[in-house]
Each structure stands twice: as structure tokens, then as C-alpha cells.
Amino acid sequence: MNGEMETATQDQVWAQDDLLKLLEAMKVALPQKDLTKYKTSESHLDWQKVAFNSYTAEMCKQKWQEVSKEIRKFRTLTELIVDAQDYIKNPYKGKKLKKHPDFPKKPLTPYFRFFMEKRAKYAKLHPEMSNLDLTKILSKKYRELPDKKKKKYVEDFLRDKEAFVQSMLKFREEHPDLVESMTKKGSNVPEKPKTPQQLWYNHEKKAFLKSHPDATTKDIKESLGKQWTQLSDKKRLKWITKSLEQQKQYEETMREYIQQHPELNMTQGDIVKSTLTKAERQLKDKSDGRPDKPPPNGYSMFCAELMSSMKDVPSTERMVMCSQRWKLLKQSEKDSYQKRCEQRKKEYEIEMNRLPSHTHMSIFSLFYPCLILHCSPLQASPEKPKRPISAMFIFSEEKRPKLQQERPDLSDSELTRLLARMWNELSDKKKEKYKRLETVLKAESMKKEKEDRSRLPDPPKTAQDIWQQSVIGDYLARFKNDRPKAQKAMEATWNTMEKKEKIMWIKKAAEDQKRYDRDLCEMRSPATAIASGKKMKFEGEPKKPPSNGYQKFSQEMLSNGELNHLPMKERMTEIGGRWQRLPQKEKDRYKKIAEEKQKQYKVQLEQWLAVRTHWGQEKASSEADTSSEEDDDDDDVSAALLFASIQPSRREMSVATKQPLFFFHLQNDDDDDDDDDDDDEDEDDDEAEDKENKSEDSSSESSSAETSDSDSD
């Protein structure tokens, strides 16, 4: 199948409009200050952002390389002269205000005046001294200078400062557009959150300057830099917590700022960046009671254990030594590291599941009982979409009962509009209270979601994943721990492997799928199976299409095999990210396709239901004619049309009866069992197909053989 896709890519003819759209997309993806050579920019270009319509990133890149071969990439002297003339007429093209040629120069401080005056003299007296040593001496001399002598430098500075202020006023008059654009830009941008060390440094700096008023910036850094490394974990945790609070607040304000300034073209990924280092994150996890995360594979575990005894070896040489020693290990020793790693992962999951879920619900229940009902895991159904937790929603839920009593004439929608107006008129100080509650409730909600996700069994692995996991150590050692290169090499090896070599891994993937199904069945009780509304299959029933544009886009991405090298969780994350980056025009196109499919599906479903109903009525009447009077009741039951709420999503099919028009014929136990077996086989076939798509299309024959073996078992 991959071969077919490649030939399709090569044979596809690009229309002129598509080529122009490709160039426009490349132009948008380039950085604002594109000052590097074209080859460098081309290598750094994110082709995923360039991809559009049915053209993938690889197709766009390939087409650009074809087009670029037809263009000359050097400049003639004529072109350079035109640029030079333009530069002479308008030499300033920068965006920084202070680099403008007419921008007035700031006056030197009193210390710098003293430094510039004395530097040449001291440099002659001490030629062996470096610039740094000279600076230290002159800095000390200036601090020891009496106020009477310092006064001369201070007066000169104040005189020049007045002249600078006058020059700035003149500059503003002559260049009002420059000043306005620079003051507007960035004035309202939220300040980025500070790291724990920066917060601690700013706090300690004030105290240090009180005791050492003449200290330079370098002195402060030298003194305080050592203290941070010697701080106890308890004190460091205090600043880590403050930094995380700042980060949360920054993300919220940035989301609002991005909505107000769509021209910035920023995404969620641009603002969500951690302020913690790896060590600080581990310390925070440890304080929260979380266990240490296990290494991803056996090779990483081997390196971690070996590095603990190599503290004297330079960090650049450690990985090389680890790689060399790993190569010397026997395969059985490598396997033992892999087994230990898997065991550590299982223990880690068990420990994570044991973590207590700290809840603040008892505090809020005194003031906001309606919120407890809204957020309580006992009340909420897993199928129902959760209402968003926001400060405005908390405010509305608190005020709604009182308003309903005061204004019984208003409908629900009118009440909601009135509450929205009240919220907008509320002062920022009063809003703070609800925003704090929103933060806590969101944290609780996220914790609950993580707990729910952690309860599920490990997702099944593809044949390629299992094979890669067994050989990752060797490839990392070969490529000196360069993971991207190792990943590419493994993919290339897997693609060139013969079917016979892949069969063993496909079998293991099928076993892992069975393990996943078994674990899933053990977790689900009959009650949860009914509650989850598991789809029942009927003969000839049309397949349900995607309900929205995103589902259609996801199906397309999963079926084209582009993301088969990623695990399922990362695959879905990547699809979500691509959907967010998709232009609105493309999203609307997918939405239209989904709507058309839904319309077709409804027509097909109505036809299918009509056929089933007609057939059932004929069968019921024929059985009623041939049956005896004694067995009338039993025959009527066996041939009757039973209406049951099997799939709530299709209830709109019968408005008059308020029940879905689903029918099935009662059979004996043996027939039911056979049907169940058939359904199970269908599901197994579907899963086997998914597994084949995920691993490799070229291994379809061996995979289908393995599926039939597993079915017969």
C-alpha cells in the first residue's frame, strides 16, 4: 500500500493555483526576520505547516525542490546596485527604535565618565592587566572617591541628560509613526513567568543590596548564585510552587491576549512552556508523593546505573562509554535489562494508581452546593459531555436561584443573558474570588481525568512497536544516543524486512491485542457494559459515519498510514495538533463532508429500517397462520417486532413513538450464541486490520493468516 501511495504522489499533477498556494504557504511559514541563506531556511522550514488540502508535507517539499531547480540562485551586479541605491536613500530598515540613525544617544552615567577618563592612564601603568582586572580596580577607585570629586561627574551627567530629553522630544515630533508603533507593540503583552531561581534571586537581591549598597551586578550574581545550589529542598519547593502559580496565571492571561490579537498567529503550544528544570520537576513530584518515573527502555536503565559510578568522567564522554559497554554485553544481559525495565514500569503504574485524590469539595460544599453536584464523579455520567468549569459559570450557578425567585417571568435563556451582563459589570476585585475557585476546580477536574486514564490497561502495541522496543538499545548505541537517527534507521530496517521475519512480531502483536481485550473485559462489569451503550450489530445495517469534521479528519489521518510510526496516544495528540493548525477553510470542508455523510447515512438507515420492518411483519403473519391455538402466545412472541432503546443516538428516527425503530427476531439459544461468535469474529477481523495498518501493509498475507489462527483458537 505504501508503494501505491508513493507512485500516486509522483503521478499527481499540480495545478497552477495549487503551486501558487504552495508558495504562499511557504511564505507564511517563514520567520519574520528571514536573514539566513535560502538552504538554511529550507532545512528549518516546518513542512507540516505548509501542507494543505490533499497534499502532504512530503509532497509539498518534493514539489518545491522540483520548482527550485528551475530558478537561478545567484544575484547579478545590477540587482545589487538597485539594493544599494535603496539603502542609501533609506539606510534605516530595522524595527528597533534605538538603532535608528537619528535616535539621540543616551548620556553616560557618572561612573562611566570616570572610567573613560582614567582607563587609558591605568592601562599604560599596568600593561600586564586584562580589561576585567582594570574594570575591577577603577570600580573600586570610583567607590572610594570623595563626594566633592564625584560631584563633577554627576553635574556633567545631569547636563547631558537634559539635552537628551530635549533631543527625544524633537525625535518624537519628527518620527511620530515610529514612536507610536514601538510603544503600542508589546505594551500589553503579559509578562512571562519566572523560574524558581529567578524568583528567589529577585527576592534575595533586595536584601543583599540593603546590606551591600555599592555592590555591582556581578558581585550579587557571584554571591547569590552559590547560595541557590546549597538551598534545602524544603526552601526550594516554596519557590517552585510560586513559579507554577505564576505559570498558570500567565497561561490564562495569554489565552485571553491571543483571542484579542489573532494577528499574532500564536497557538496553545507557544504559551505552555514549563518554567521548571528536570531536577525541579522531580523534586516537585517527589513532594507530591509521586514515584520516580522509570527509564523508557533497557538501554536507558543500563546508562543510568552506569553513570552513577562515573561522576568523575566528563559528561561528554559518559554517553560514549555507555554506548561502548552496551555493545559488549551479551544478548541475554540486554534482555534482562529490558525485563527489569518492564517490571519497573508496572510497579510505577501500581504506585501511581495508589496515589490519594486530594479533594477540596468539602470546603466548597458550604458555599456552592450546586457546584458539588456539577463536579461530583458520582453524579456525572461518563457519556455526557462535561460542562466547562469557568469563573462566569460559578458566578451564574451561585446567583441563578436567587434571580429565579426575584424574576419568575424570565425564561432560562433570558436569565442566562442577564447573568452574563451582571458578570461583565462585576469589578475585577470581585471576579478574583470566582477565578480562584475556577483554578482549584479545574485542577480537581484534571486530576480526575488523569485518574480515569490511568485505570485503563496499557494500549496494545503494533508489531513494529514490539520489534523496535527489542532493538532500540542496539540502535541507540550505534548512533551514539541520537534518538531521531536511531528511529529513522529502525523504520528503514522494518520497511525492508521480509514477511517471514515479521511473522514472529505480528504474532506477538496479536497476543498483546488479546491481552488488552482480556484486561478490558476484566475491568468492565456487565452494568458498565450496558451503561456504555456498546453498539449491537445487525445484518445489513449501514455503517455510522463521522459525526463532525474533526472525526472525519482523524479517520483520514489514521487511514493514510502517515503516523503509523507513532504510538496510538502520541498519534491522537499529533492529529489534535494538526487539526488546530488547520485553516478555517479546511475545517469547514471537513465539516461539510461529515454533514453530507450524515445525510446519506440517515437515508440508508431509513431504507434499511423499512426493509427490516416489512420483512418482520410478513414473517410474523406467516408464522401466525401456521401455528396452533395452544402455541399462539409463544409464536406471537417469537415473531413479534420488539422495540428497544439499543442506540440512544438514533432516537430521532421515531418522533411519534419516542422510541427508536430497531427490530430483531427472537431465536433459540444456539442461534444467539452463533451470532455472538460471528460478531466477535467481525470485531477480531477489524482489530486485525487495524493492527496490520499500524504495523505494515506489506505484511498483509501473514497478518491475515495469524488472524485466522487466533479466531480458530
N, C-alpha and C positions, 0 to 999 in steps of 0.2 A: 504493500500500500504506500510506503514511504517513497518507493521508486516511482510510482504513478504520480504522487504529489510533486516530485522533483521535475518530471517531464512536463506536467501541467504548468508548473511555474515558468519553465523555459519557453513553452509554446504560447503562453498567454501574450496577446498583443496589447500594448499600452496605447490608449487613445491620447490625442494631443492634450485634451483637457486634464486627463489624469496625470500626464507628465508635468503640466504646469502646477497642478495641485501638489505633486510630489515636491517640486522645488519650493513652493510656498510653505509647505510643512517643514522642510529642512531649514528654511529661513527663520521660521518661528522658533524652532528647537535650538537655534544657535544662541550663545550667550550675548548679552547686550554689548559687552566690550569684546568684540571678536578681533583680537590683535595678533593672534598666533598664525603660523603658516597653515595653509589650507590642509596639508596632510595631517597635521596635529589635530586641527578642529574636526576633520573627518573621522579620525580614530577615536575621538572622545564623544562623538555625536551619539545621542540615545535614539537608536533606530526604532525602538518601541513607541516613542512619541511621534515619530514620523509616519508610522504605519496608518493606513486609512482604508475604508471600505473593505474590499476583499483582499487587498494587498498586504501581505505580512511584512514584518521588519526586514527579513532576509531578502524578500523580493524587491523592496524599496532600495536596499543597499546595493544589490546586484545591478539594478537598473541605473542607479546613479553612477556606478563605476563604468557602465557602458557609455553613458552620456558624457561623462567627464573625459573619456578618451578622445572625444571629437573636439575638445576645447583646448586652445593654447593656454599654457600656464605661466608664461613669462610676460613682462611688461616692456614696451618699447620706450625709447627716449622721449618720443613725442608725448606719450601718456604721462611720463614723469614730469616733463616741463609744465603740462597743464596742472598737475597736482601742486608743483612748486609755485606757480602763479597764484593759485587759490590760497596757498599757505601764506604767501607774502601779503596778500590783500586782507586776510583774516587769520592772523597767526594763532589766536586762541580758539581751541575747539574742545577744551576739557570741560568736565562737569563740576570740578571742584572750584569753588569761588576763590580760594586763597591763591590758586595758581594763575589767576587772571593777571596779565601784564600790568594793568592799571590799578590793581589792588594795593592799597597802601601797606607799607612794611611796618610790622609791629615794633615798638621801641624795645631796646634791650633792657633787661632788669638791672638793678644796681650791682648785683653780684657779677653778671656777665660783663658789665662795663669795666669793673675792676680786673676781671680775669683777662679780658682782651688787652688791657693796658699793660699788665705785668707779665703776661705769658712769654713774650719774646725775650725779656730780660732774664727770667728764670731758666728758660731753655738754653741760653748762652752760658749761664753759670753752671748748669747741670746737664751737659750734653748726653751723659750716660742714662738719664732718666727717660722713662716712657711717658707717653701722653697721660696715661692713667695716674702715674705717680705725681706728675706735675699738677694735675687737677686736684688731687688729694691735698697737696701742700698749699696751693692757692686757696682752696676752700677753707682750710684751717686758718690761713693768714687773714682771710676776709672776716671770719667769725671773731678773731682776736682784735680786729681793727676797732679803734675807739669811735664813738658816735660822731665826734666832731669831723673826723676824716671821711666817715661813711656818708655824711650829710651832702657832700659834693656830688657823689654818685646818685643819691636819691633825688636831688634837685634836677640834675640832668635828665633823669628818667621821667620825672613829672612834667618837665617842659616838653619833652618829645611825645609824651602821652597825649598832651593837649593838642599838639599838632596832628597826631594820628587820628584823634576824634574828629577834627575838622576835615581831614582828608577822607575819612569814612563817610561823612555827610555828603561830601562832594561826589564820592563814588556812587552812593545810593541815588543821587539825583541823575547822574549820567547813565547808570545801568540799573534802572528800576526792575526790568524784567528778570535779570539775573538774581537780584537780591530776593525778589518775591518767590521765584521758583525754588531757591535754596532754602528759604525759611519755611515754605509750605511743605516741602518734601522732608519726610522723616520727623516732623514736629510732633505728630500724634501717634507715631509708631510705638507700641508698648515696649517697655524696656525688657531685654532678655533676662531670664532668671540666672542668678549667680550660683556658682558651685559652692559646696560646703566650705572649701578652703577660702574662697573669696569672701564669703560672708564672715567667717572667723577673722580673716585678715583685716577687713574694714573695721570690725569691732575692736580688735586689739591695737590697730594703728592709732586710733583716737587716744587710747590710754597711754601708748608709747610716746606720742607727741607731747602729752601733758608733762611727762617726766623728762623727756629729751626734746625741748622745743627747737633746737638747732640741728636736729638730725636730718640727713638727706634721705631721699627715697631709697637709695642703695643701702644705707645703714639700716633702715627699717626692714627692708626685704631680707637682708642677711640675718638680722636678729630674729625676726618672726618666722622665717622660712624653716629654721631648725626646730622651732617650738611645735609647729603643726605635726611634724613627723613623730614627736615624742608625746603627743596628746593621748590620753587614755581613751579606750573605746567608748566609754560612757559619755565623755565630753564631746567626742567626735559625732556620736549619734544625735546629739542635740542639734548640731549644725546640718547634719544630713536631713533630719526631719524638716528643718526650716527651709532648706533648699527644695525639697519635694513639694512643700506647700507653695513656695514661690512658683515652681514649675506648673502646678495645677492652675494657679491663678493666671499665669501667663498664657497658657493654652486656651483658657476660656476667653480672655480679652482678645487674643489673636484671632479666634474664630469669628468674633463679632467684627473685628477690624477687617478681616478678609471679605466678609459679606458686604461691608460698606465700601471696599475698594476692590472690585472684581478685576480691575485692570492690572493688578499685581500678578495675577495668574499663579497664585500660590495654592498648594494642596495641603491636606492634613499631614502628610509625611514631612513637609517642610517645617512644621512647628513642633511636632512631637519628637524632641531630641532629649535624651537623658542628660542630666547635669552631674550624674554620679560616675565615678570611675568603677572599674570592675571590683576592686578591693572594697570600696564603699558600699557597692550593691550587695556584696557577700556579707558584709558586716550588718547591713540592714536586714537581710534575710535571716541571718543568724539570730538577731534580736527579736524578730517576729516568730521565731520557733521553726523556721523552715529548714529542712535538711540540706546539706551540701549537694549541689547538682552533680550527678555522675558524669564521667567523660563520655563522649559520643561513641567511641569505639575502642577496641583493644589496643591499637597503636597509641592513642592519646593517653590511655591509662599507663602504658609502659613508659611513655615520655614523662608523665607526671611523677611517677615513682622514681625514675632515674634522676630527674632534675633536682629532687630533694637532696641527693647526695653530691650534687655538682654545683654547689653555691659559689665555690672559688673560681669556677670556669666562666669566662666571659659569655654574656648572653648570646652573642652572635655565633659562638662555637658550640653552644649546648645542643641546638637542634641538629647540627651536622653530626655530632657524636651520637645522638639518639638514633638518627637515621641509620648510621653505620652499624650500630649494635643491634638494631632491629633486624637488619638484613642477615646478621649472623645467627639469629635464632632459628631453631627448627620449627617446622610447621605445627607440630604438636604443642610447642610452647606458645606459639602465636594464637592457636585455638583456645588454649587455657586462659589467656588474657581476654579473649573475646567472650568466653563463657562467664568469667568473673565480671566483666563489664555488663553483660545482660542481667546477671544476678543483682548487681548494684542498682541497675535501672528499676528492677522490680521492687527492691527494698525502698528505693526513693519514692515510687508511686504509692506504696503502702503508707509510708511516713506522711506523704502529702495528704492522703485521704484521712489520716488520723487527726490532722490539724483542727482545732476547735474553731467554729464560726462565731467570732465575737459579734454580738449584735447590740445596737443601741435602741432597739424598738421600745423597750420598757420606758425609756425617757420620753420618747415622742408620744407614747400612748396617752400620757397625761394631758397633752395639748392637742394632738392631732389623731384622734381615733380613726378618722376616715382614711388617713394615710397608711395606717397599720393594715386596714382591710385591703388597701390597694397593693401594698408591697408584700403582704404575708404570703409565704410559699404555700400555705395550706389552702388559701382561697383561690389563688391563681391557677388557671388550667394551663398545662403546657402547650396546648394547641392554640390558645388565644394569643393574639399579639399584645405585648405589654404596652400600656400607655406610657408615654415618655415622662420621666421624672424631671420637672423643671421648677424653678422658683415661682414662676407665674402659676403653674398648676397647683403648687402647695398653697399659695395665697388664695386661689379660686376655691379650692376644696374647703378651706377654713371659713371663707366668707359666704359661700353659696347658701348653706342652711338658713343663715340669718336673713339674707336677701329674699329667699323664697317666702319666708314668713311676712316680711315687710311688703313685698311686691308679688302677691299671688297671681296677679293678672298677667305677668310676663311669662312667655314660653321659655323653654330651655335654651334655645339659640339666642334669644334676646338677653337672657340672664348672662350667658357666656360673653356676649358683646359688651354688656355693661361692666362685667368683671374685668375684661381686658382694658377698658377705658380707665377703670379705677386703678389698675396696676400701672398703667402708663403715667398716671398723675401722681403716683406714690413717690415720695422723696427717696433719694439714694440711700440715706441712712436707714430708713425703714425696710428698704429692699434687702439690705445686707443680711438681716435676720433670716429671710427666706432663702437667700443664696447659700448661707452656711448650711441650712437644712438640706438643700439640694445636693451640696457636695457630699455630705455624710450619706444620704440615701443612695446616691449614685455609687459611692464606694461599696455600700452594702449589696447593691444590685449586681455590681461587677464581681464581687466575691462569691455571690450565689451562683452566677453564671459559670465561674471557674470551677466551683464545686460540682455543678451538674456535668460539666465537660469531663472532669477528672474521674467521674464514676463510670464512664463508658469504657469498654475494653479497648486495647490497642487496635487501631485500624489494620486491616490486612495489608500485607506487603506484596508488591509485584515481584515477578521472577527476577527482573533486573535489579530491584532494590536488594533482594536477598543475596544475589551474586555480588553486588557492589559492596555490601556490608562485609562479606567474607574476604574480599581482596583489597579493601581500602587501605589497610596498613602497608601493604607492599607498594602500592601506587604512591602513597604519601612519602614513603621512604625514598622511592625512585626520583620523585620530583621535589625533594628537599622541603617537604611540608607545604608545598604550594597547592592548596586545595582546588582552585579553579582548573589548573592544568591537569591535576590528577583526575578530576571529574570528567574533563573532556576526553582524556585518554581512555578512561573506563567506558565511556559511551561509545567511542570509536571501536574498542575491542568487542563490546557487546553486539554492535551492529554487524561486525564481520564474523561473529561466531556461527558455526554450523548448527543446524536444527538438533542434531544428535547431542551436541554439548549442552544445549539449552534445556533439554527434556528434564534433566535432574532438577533444575531450578524451577521449572514450571510446575513439577510435582510438589516441590516444597511450597510454592505459592498457593497451590490448591489446598494443601494441608493447612496452611496458615488461614486461608479463607474459611475452611471448615471449623478451625479453632475459634475464629472470630464469631461465626454463626452460633457455635455452641455456647460461647461465653455470653453472647447477646440473649440467647434463649433462656439461659440460667438466670440472667438479671431480670428478665421481664416475667412478671406473673400473669395469669390469664386476665386478671382485672385490667392491668395496664395495656395488655394487647387489645382489649375491647375499647378502652378509652382512647388509645392512639388512633383508632379508626383505620386499621390495616385494610388495604384495598383487597376486595374479593374479585376474582377473575371470572368472567362469563364468556361463553363461546361466542365469537364474532363481535364482542364489544369493542368499539373504536378506542384507540389509544388516546389518553388525555394529553393535550398539547401544553406547552408552557403558558403560565397564566399572565406573565408580564415580559417586558423587554429584557430585563436582566437575566431571567431564566433562559430565554432564547439565546442570549449572548453566551451564557455559561455552557449550554448544551453544545453550541458551535465550537467554543474553545476546547471543550473536553473531547469532542469527536475528531477534531483535526489532528490530534496527536502532537501538537507543538509543545505541550507542557508535560509530556509523559515521563520526562526525566525527574520531575519533582514528586515528592510525597503528596498524598491527597490533601493534607492540611495546608501545605505551602502552595499547592496548586490552586485551591479555592481562594487563598489570600491574594495570589497573583492576579487571578481573574477579577476579584473585587477591586484591586488597584487599577487594573486596566479599564474597568468599567467607569471608574471615577474620572480617569484621564480622557475618556472618550468624549468627542464634541457632542453638543446637544442635538445636532442634526442626525448624527449616527444613532444616538439613543432613541430618537423619535422613529427612525427607520426600523429598529428592532421592535419597538413598541407596536408599530403598525403591523409588522409581520405576525406578532403574537396575537393581536386582535383579530386578524384575518383567520389565523389558525383556530382561534376560539369559535368564530362564527361557523367555520366549516365543521368543527367538532360537534357543535350543537345540532346542526342539520343531520349529520351522520348518526348522532345519538338518537334523535327523534325517529329517524328511519328504522334504526335497529330496534328501538322500543316498540314501534308499531308492528314490526315483523314478529317479535317475540310474543307480544300480546295476542296477535291474531292466531299464531300457532298454538298458544296455550289454551285459547278458547275452543279451537277445533278439537284439540286433544281431550279437553275436559268433557265436551259434548259427546264425543265418540265413546269414551270410557263410561259415561253415564248411561248410554243406550245399551251397552253390552253387559253391564253389571246386574247382579241380582238384587232384590229388595233388601235382603239381610245385610249385604255388603255395601249398601248405598252410601252410608256415612263414611266408611273408610275410603271408598273410591273418590267420593267428593273431596275428601281431604287431600288425597294423593294427586288429584288432577286440578286442584284449585289454584288460583293466582294469589300468591302471597305478596303483600306489600310490606316492605320492611325498610327502616331507615338504615340502609347499609352505608351509603356515602353521603354525608350531610352536605358536601359541596355541590351536589346536584339537586337540591330540593326545589330549585326554581322551576324544575320540569313539570311539576303539578301544582298549580296555584289553587285550584278549586278544592282538591282533597287535602292540601297541606302536607302531602307525603310524596316521596319520590316514586316514580313508576317502575320499580325494579321487581322482577318476577323470577322465580326459579321453581323447578319441578321436584317434588319430594321423591327420593329414591330409597332403595334399601341400603343397609349399612355398607355392604361390599362396594356398591357403586360409589358411595360417598368417599370411601377410602381410596378407591381408584382415582377419583377426581382430585383428591388431595395430593396423591402421589404425582399426578400429571402436573398439578400446579407447582409442586416442589421442584419437579424436573425442569419446568419452564424457568423458574427462578434461578436454578443452578446454571441453566444454559445462559441466561442473561448475565449472571455473575462471571461465568467463564469467558463470555465475550468481552466483558469489561476488563477482565484480567489480561486477556490477550492484547486488547487495545493499549492497555497501560504498559505492558512489557515490550512486545514487538509484533508487528503484523506479519513478519516473515515466518514466525513460528506457529502459524495458524493450524497446520496439519497436526503437529504433535500436541498442541494445546487441546484441539478438539478430541483427539484420542484419549487424552488424560481425563477430559470432562466426562466422556462416556464411561471410562473405568470407574470414576468416582460415583457416577449415577448408579452403575450396576452394583457397586458396594453398598 
